[in-house]
Amino acid sequence: MHADHRTRALKIDALEALDGRIVPSIAVPMPPMAIRPVAFPHVAVASPMPPAPIRPAALAIAPVAGGASLVNVDQSLAMIYQDYLNYQKAGGHGPFVSSQAIFVPISGTTVGVTVSVRGDFNSTLAKLPGLGLQVGGVSAANRLVSGSLDLSNLARLADDPDVLSVSANTRPILRGAVPIPGPARGFR
């Protein structure tokens, strides 16, 4: 500090001195508050409305268009499948393009997936090609099968009782790399 700049202490009143200045507000009767569920079941908002009953259907994962309920499919693969269904609904003309192509390699309508298996691993591994999976790699210790899957077979694969989950194989993203959208699909 410079010698010509002096500091001064501010006088702060003790809390007891403020008691005489605090005036209680007039009590206004409030309507009874109820907690009602909103879009996410784990978030609740206080409102003066009566509580709405929680329906189990509201908590379940909604099926994608086409009626398939892909509860064991990861979000990016479900989005790709929704894009595929929209592509088929539009007639399936031209190249298939998905909003997730930046993150997930897609070749035509074929996607790289990893399947987590429950039950007998060897018997499930033997039936996966019949469900449309072209097996590329296997980890029996981790109960994982990796391979290529045409999107037309995704609902059938996901509905199998021995399939625990199906997830898309994503592109590696290096720190600092920026994905390039479009047909060139790569990184700068």
MOJOSUL-V554961 format. One record per helix or strand of 3 or more residues. SS is the DSSP state (a for helix, b for strand). FROM is the first residue (numbers start at 1). TO is the last residue. Records with the same first field share a line. If there is no record, write none. Layout:
# MOJOSUL-V554961
SS=FROM-TO / FROM-TO
This chain:
# MOJOSUL-V554961
a=15-18 / 56-59 / 75-89 / 121-131 / 151-158
b=34-37 / 44-47 / 110-117 / 133-139 / 144-150 / 163-168
